Amino acid sequence: MKMKYTDVGVVAVFYVICGLFYSGTKKLPTESQTYPKFIVIILFGLTTLYLIQMIMNAVKHGTESGKSQFEGFQPKQFFVCLGLTLLYIIAVITVGFYVSTAVFLVVSLLFLKVKPMYIAIATVALLLLIYVAFTLFLRVQLPNNLLF
């Protein structure tokens, strides 16, 4: 498989994300930094492994632009999902995590024309997983609402 130049940008974005999140962990209390740092280190490691794989593919098979991956790109779908994500970030702060997550999932999946039964299953399963993992197991305080 040839290395795609478009993947270099993906790797760069992930390194920037790692840096931003790692610097953000410094603002947390010391006892709360372990898990986020662990996740950032895993993401950094996986990104580095992907970069190594890309370089090996470039040496063995050459390179290509990677623009063919975007032939079916649908700007409307992309920008609506981007807008919904930005609204979700604002909603988490103002409405609360669980309510905004449920609404975001339902609206996003409806827009992407997923069947209602699968929307219900995905929403309930994800909220249950988040509740068990973060609230019960890790005891992470998720954002509360400011409006109510």
Rosetta constraint file for C-alpha pairs under 8 A:
AtomPair CA 1 CA 57 HARMONIC 6.24 0.50
AtomPair CA 1 CA 61 HARMONIC 6.27 0.50
AtomPair CA 2 CA 57 HARMONIC 5.61 0.50
AtomPair CA 2 CA 58 HARMONIC 5.98 0.50
AtomPair CA 2 CA 60 HARMONIC 7.98 0.50
AtomPair CA 2 CA 61 HARMONIC 5.09 0.50
AtomPair CA 2 CA 62 HARMONIC 5.37 0.50
AtomPair CA 2 CA 63 HARMONIC 5.04 0.50
AtomPair CA 2 CA 64 HARMONIC 6.38 0.50
AtomPair CA 3 CA 7 HARMONIC 7.66 0.50
AtomPair CA 3 CA 54 HARMONIC 5.44 0.50
AtomPair CA 3 CA 55 HARMONIC 7.25 0.50
AtomPair CA 3 CA 57 HARMONIC 5.48 0.50
AtomPair CA 3 CA 58 HARMONIC 5.00 0.50
AtomPair CA 3 CA 61 HARMONIC 7.52 0.50
AtomPair CA 3 CA 62 HARMONIC 6.47 0.50
AtomPair CA 3 CA 63 HARMONIC 4.63 0.50
AtomPair CA 3 CA 64 HARMONIC 6.22 0.50
AtomPair CA 4 CA 8 HARMONIC 7.41 0.50
AtomPair CA 4 CA 54 HARMONIC 7.92 0.50
AtomPair CA 4 CA 63 HARMONIC 5.78 0.50
AtomPair CA 4 CA 64 HARMONIC 5.03 0.50
AtomPair CA 4 CA 65 HARMONIC 5.42 0.50
AtomPair CA 4 CA 66 HARMONIC 4.74 0.50
AtomPair CA 5 CA 9 HARMONIC 7.47 0.50
AtomPair CA 5 CA 63 HARMONIC 7.11 0.50
AtomPair CA 5 CA 64 HARMONIC 6.36 0.50
AtomPair CA 5 CA 65 HARMONIC 5.10 0.50
AtomPair CA 5 CA 66 HARMONIC 5.98 0.50
AtomPair CA 6 CA 10 HARMONIC 6.89 0.50
AtomPair CA 6 CA 65 HARMONIC 6.55 0.50
AtomPair CA 6 CA 66 HARMONIC 5.48 0.50
AtomPair CA 6 CA 67 HARMONIC 7.21 0.50
AtomPair CA 7 CA 11 HARMONIC 6.25 0.50
AtomPair CA 7 CA 66 HARMONIC 7.74 0.50
AtomPair CA 8 CA 12 HARMONIC 6.23 0.50
AtomPair CA 8 CA 51 HARMONIC 7.91 0.50
AtomPair CA 9 CA 13 HARMONIC 6.14 0.50
AtomPair CA 10 CA 14 HARMONIC 6.27 0.50
AtomPair CA 11 CA 15 HARMONIC 6.27 0.50
AtomPair CA 11 CA 47 HARMONIC 6.32 0.50
AtomPair CA 11 CA 50 HARMONIC 7.83 0.50
AtomPair CA 11 CA 51 HARMONIC 6.83 0.50
AtomPair CA 12 CA 16 HARMONIC 6.30 0.50
AtomPair CA 13 CA 17 HARMONIC 6.17 0.50
AtomPair CA 14 CA 18 HARMONIC 6.10 0.50
AtomPair CA 14 CA 43 HARMONIC 7.94 0.50
AtomPair CA 14 CA 44 HARMONIC 7.68 0.50
AtomPair CA 14 CA 47 HARMONIC 6.87 0.50
AtomPair CA 15 CA 19 HARMONIC 6.22 0.50
AtomPair CA 15 CA 44 HARMONIC 6.70 0.50
AtomPair CA 15 CA 47 HARMONIC 7.35 0.50
AtomPair CA 16 CA 20 HARMONIC 6.16 0.50
AtomPair CA 17 CA 21 HARMONIC 6.07 0.50
AtomPair CA 18 CA 22 HARMONIC 5.91 0.50
AtomPair CA 18 CA 40 HARMONIC 5.69 0.50
AtomPair CA 18 CA 41 HARMONIC 7.85 0.50
AtomPair CA 18 CA 43 HARMONIC 7.01 0.50
AtomPair CA 18 CA 44 HARMONIC 6.25 0.50
AtomPair CA 19 CA 23 HARMONIC 6.09 0.50
AtomPair CA 20 CA 24 HARMONIC 6.09 0.50
AtomPair CA 21 CA 25 HARMONIC 6.29 0.50
AtomPair CA 21 CA 40 HARMONIC 6.94 0.50
AtomPair CA 22 CA 26 HARMONIC 7.12 0.50
AtomPair CA 22 CA 36 HARMONIC 7.75 0.50
AtomPair CA 22 CA 37 HARMONIC 6.33 0.50
AtomPair CA 22 CA 40 HARMONIC 6.41 0.50
AtomPair CA 23 CA 27 HARMONIC 7.66 0.50
AtomPair CA 24 CA 28 HARMONIC 7.44 0.50
AtomPair CA 25 CA 33 HARMONIC 5.74 0.50
AtomPair CA 25 CA 36 HARMONIC 6.66 0.50
AtomPair CA 25 CA 37 HARMONIC 6.84 0.50
AtomPair CA 26 CA 30 HARMONIC 7.94 0.50
AtomPair CA 26 CA 33 HARMONIC 7.28 0.50
AtomPair CA 28 CA 32 HARMONIC 6.09 0.50
AtomPair CA 28 CA 33 HARMONIC 6.06 0.50
AtomPair CA 29 CA 33 HARMONIC 6.57 0.50
AtomPair CA 30 CA 34 HARMONIC 7.80 0.50
AtomPair CA 32 CA 36 HARMONIC 7.81 0.50
AtomPair CA 33 CA 37 HARMONIC 6.01 0.50
AtomPair CA 34 CA 38 HARMONIC 6.09 0.50
AtomPair CA 35 CA 39 HARMONIC 6.30 0.50
AtomPair CA 36 CA 40 HARMONIC 6.20 0.50
AtomPair CA 37 CA 41 HARMONIC 6.05 0.50
AtomPair CA 38 CA 42 HARMONIC 6.23 0.50
AtomPair CA 39 CA 43 HARMONIC 6.18 0.50
AtomPair CA 40 CA 44 HARMONIC 6.02 0.50
AtomPair CA 41 CA 45 HARMONIC 6.04 0.50
AtomPair CA 42 CA 46 HARMONIC 6.13 0.50
AtomPair CA 43 CA 47 HARMONIC 6.04 0.50
AtomPair CA 44 CA 48 HARMONIC 6.13 0.50
AtomPair CA 45 CA 49 HARMONIC 6.17 0.50
AtomPair CA 46 CA 50 HARMONIC 6.17 0.50
AtomPair CA 47 CA 51 HARMONIC 6.18 0.50
AtomPair CA 48 CA 52 HARMONIC 6.20 0.50
AtomPair CA 49 CA 53 HARMONIC 6.18 0.50
AtomPair CA 50 CA 54 HARMONIC 6.11 0.50
AtomPair CA 51 CA 55 HARMONIC 6.25 0.50
AtomPair CA 52 CA 56 HARMONIC 6.19 0.50
AtomPair CA 53 CA 57 HARMONIC 6.14 0.50
AtomPair CA 54 CA 58 HARMONIC 6.14 0.50
AtomPair CA 55 CA 59 HARMONIC 6.25 0.50
AtomPair CA 56 CA 60 HARMONIC 6.15 0.50
AtomPair CA 57 CA 61 HARMONIC 5.50 0.50
AtomPair CA 57 CA 62 HARMONIC 6.73 0.50
AtomPair CA 57 CA 63 HARMONIC 7.90 0.50
AtomPair CA 58 CA 62 HARMONIC 4.37 0.50
AtomPair CA 58 CA 63 HARMONIC 5.39 0.50
AtomPair CA 66 CA 70 HARMONIC 7.97 0.50
AtomPair CA 67 CA 71 HARMONIC 7.26 0.50
AtomPair CA 74 CA 78 HARMONIC 6.33 0.50
AtomPair CA 75 CA 79 HARMONIC 6.01 0.50
AtomPair CA 76 CA 80 HARMONIC 6.02 0.50
AtomPair CA 77 CA 81 HARMONIC 6.13 0.50
AtomPair CA 77 CA 112 HARMONIC 7.90 0.50
AtomPair CA 78 CA 82 HARMONIC 6.10 0.50
AtomPair CA 79 CA 83 HARMONIC 6.01 0.50
AtomPair CA 80 CA 84 HARMONIC 6.11 0.50
AtomPair CA 81 CA 85 HARMONIC 6.11 0.50
AtomPair CA 81 CA 108 HARMONIC 6.87 0.50
AtomPair CA 82 CA 86 HARMONIC 6.32 0.50
AtomPair CA 83 CA 87 HARMONIC 6.20 0.50
AtomPair CA 84 CA 88 HARMONIC 6.02 0.50
AtomPair CA 84 CA 104 HARMONIC 7.12 0.50
AtomPair CA 84 CA 108 HARMONIC 7.19 0.50
AtomPair CA 85 CA 89 HARMONIC 6.34 0.50
AtomPair CA 85 CA 104 HARMONIC 7.73 0.50
AtomPair CA 86 CA 90 HARMONIC 6.53 0.50
AtomPair CA 87 CA 91 HARMONIC 6.00 0.50
AtomPair CA 88 CA 92 HARMONIC 6.05 0.50
AtomPair CA 88 CA 100 HARMONIC 6.31 0.50
AtomPair CA 88 CA 101 HARMONIC 7.28 0.50
AtomPair CA 88 CA 104 HARMONIC 6.21 0.50
AtomPair CA 89 CA 93 HARMONIC 6.84 0.50
AtomPair CA 90 CA 94 HARMONIC 6.35 0.50
AtomPair CA 91 CA 95 HARMONIC 5.18 0.50
AtomPair CA 91 CA 96 HARMONIC 6.66 0.50
AtomPair CA 91 CA 97 HARMONIC 7.77 0.50
AtomPair CA 91 CA 100 HARMONIC 5.63 0.50
AtomPair CA 92 CA 96 HARMONIC 4.66 0.50
AtomPair CA 92 CA 97 HARMONIC 4.74 0.50
AtomPair CA 92 CA 98 HARMONIC 8.00 0.50
AtomPair CA 92 CA 100 HARMONIC 5.60 0.50
AtomPair CA 92 CA 101 HARMONIC 7.49 0.50
AtomPair CA 92 CA 143 HARMONIC 6.61 0.50
AtomPair CA 92 CA 144 HARMONIC 7.81 0.50
AtomPair CA 92 CA 145 HARMONIC 7.30 0.50
AtomPair CA 93 CA 97 HARMONIC 7.45 0.50
AtomPair CA 93 CA 143 HARMONIC 6.43 0.50
AtomPair CA 93 CA 144 HARMONIC 7.12 0.50
AtomPair CA 93 CA 145 HARMONIC 6.20 0.50
AtomPair CA 93 CA 146 HARMONIC 6.83 0.50
AtomPair CA 94 CA 144 HARMONIC 7.92 0.50
AtomPair CA 94 CA 145 HARMONIC 5.15 0.50
AtomPair CA 94 CA 146 HARMONIC 4.95 0.50
AtomPair CA 94 CA 147 HARMONIC 5.79 0.50
AtomPair CA 95 CA 99 HARMONIC 6.81 0.50
AtomPair CA 95 CA 100 HARMONIC 6.38 0.50
AtomPair CA 95 CA 144 HARMONIC 7.32 0.50
AtomPair CA 95 CA 145 HARMONIC 4.43 0.50
AtomPair CA 95 CA 146 HARMONIC 6.35 0.50
AtomPair CA 95 CA 147 HARMONIC 6.12 0.50
AtomPair CA 95 CA 148 HARMONIC 7.46 0.50
AtomPair CA 96 CA 100 HARMONIC 6.07 0.50
AtomPair CA 96 CA 143 HARMONIC 5.69 0.50
AtomPair CA 96 CA 144 HARMONIC 4.64 0.50
AtomPair CA 96 CA 145 HARMONIC 3.94 0.50
AtomPair CA 96 CA 146 HARMONIC 7.37 0.50
AtomPair CA 97 CA 101 HARMONIC 5.88 0.50
AtomPair CA 97 CA 142 HARMONIC 6.39 0.50
AtomPair CA 97 CA 143 HARMONIC 5.49 0.50
AtomPair CA 97 CA 144 HARMONIC 6.50 0.50
AtomPair CA 97 CA 145 HARMONIC 7.47 0.50
AtomPair CA 98 CA 102 HARMONIC 6.15 0.50
AtomPair CA 98 CA 127 HARMONIC 7.13 0.50
AtomPair CA 99 CA 103 HARMONIC 6.24 0.50
AtomPair CA 100 CA 104 HARMONIC 5.87 0.50
AtomPair CA 101 CA 105 HARMONIC 6.08 0.50
AtomPair CA 101 CA 127 HARMONIC 7.87 0.50
AtomPair CA 102 CA 106 HARMONIC 6.22 0.50
AtomPair CA 102 CA 123 HARMONIC 6.17 0.50
AtomPair CA 102 CA 127 HARMONIC 7.37 0.50
AtomPair CA 103 CA 107 HARMONIC 6.01 0.50
AtomPair CA 104 CA 108 HARMONIC 5.85 0.50
AtomPair CA 105 CA 109 HARMONIC 5.94 0.50
AtomPair CA 105 CA 119 HARMONIC 7.63 0.50
AtomPair CA 105 CA 123 HARMONIC 6.33 0.50
AtomPair CA 106 CA 110 HARMONIC 5.99 0.50
AtomPair CA 106 CA 119 HARMONIC 6.24 0.50
AtomPair CA 106 CA 120 HARMONIC 7.79 0.50
AtomPair CA 106 CA 123 HARMONIC 7.07 0.50
AtomPair CA 107 CA 111 HARMONIC 6.12 0.50
AtomPair CA 108 CA 112 HARMONIC 6.26 0.50
AtomPair CA 109 CA 113 HARMONIC 6.21 0.50
AtomPair CA 109 CA 114 HARMONIC 5.43 0.50
AtomPair CA 109 CA 119 HARMONIC 6.42 0.50
AtomPair CA 110 CA 114 HARMONIC 5.75 0.50
AtomPair CA 110 CA 115 HARMONIC 7.66 0.50
AtomPair CA 110 CA 116 HARMONIC 7.56 0.50
AtomPair CA 110 CA 119 HARMONIC 7.67 0.50
AtomPair CA 114 CA 118 HARMONIC 6.78 0.50
AtomPair CA 114 CA 119 HARMONIC 6.60 0.50
AtomPair CA 115 CA 119 HARMONIC 6.38 0.50
AtomPair CA 116 CA 120 HARMONIC 6.20 0.50
AtomPair CA 117 CA 121 HARMONIC 6.29 0.50
AtomPair CA 118 CA 122 HARMONIC 5.93 0.50
AtomPair CA 119 CA 123 HARMONIC 5.96 0.50
AtomPair CA 120 CA 124 HARMONIC 6.08 0.50
AtomPair CA 121 CA 125 HARMONIC 5.91 0.50
AtomPair CA 122 CA 126 HARMONIC 5.90 0.50
AtomPair CA 123 CA 127 HARMONIC 6.09 0.50
AtomPair CA 124 CA 128 HARMONIC 5.98 0.50
AtomPair CA 125 CA 129 HARMONIC 6.03 0.50
AtomPair CA 126 CA 130 HARMONIC 6.07 0.50
AtomPair CA 127 CA 131 HARMONIC 6.03 0.50
AtomPair CA 128 CA 132 HARMONIC 6.12 0.50
AtomPair CA 129 CA 133 HARMONIC 5.89 0.50
AtomPair CA 130 CA 134 HARMONIC 5.59 0.50
AtomPair CA 130 CA 135 HARMONIC 7.26 0.50
AtomPair CA 131 CA 135 HARMONIC 5.02 0.50
AtomPair CA 131 CA 136 HARMONIC 6.48 0.50
AtomPair CA 132 CA 136 HARMONIC 4.96 0.50
AtomPair CA 132 CA 137 HARMONIC 6.03 0.50
AtomPair CA 133 CA 137 HARMONIC 5.05 0.50
AtomPair CA 133 CA 138 HARMONIC 6.14 0.50
AtomPair CA 134 CA 138 HARMONIC 4.86 0.50
AtomPair CA 134 CA 139 HARMONIC 5.69 0.50
AtomPair CA 134 CA 140 HARMONIC 5.24 0.50
AtomPair CA 134 CA 141 HARMONIC 7.76 0.50
AtomPair CA 134 CA 142 HARMONIC 7.96 0.50
AtomPair CA 135 CA 139 HARMONIC 4.60 0.50
AtomPair CA 135 CA 140 HARMONIC 5.46 0.50
AtomPair CA 135 CA 141 HARMONIC 6.73 0.50
AtomPair CA 135 CA 142 HARMONIC 7.66 0.50
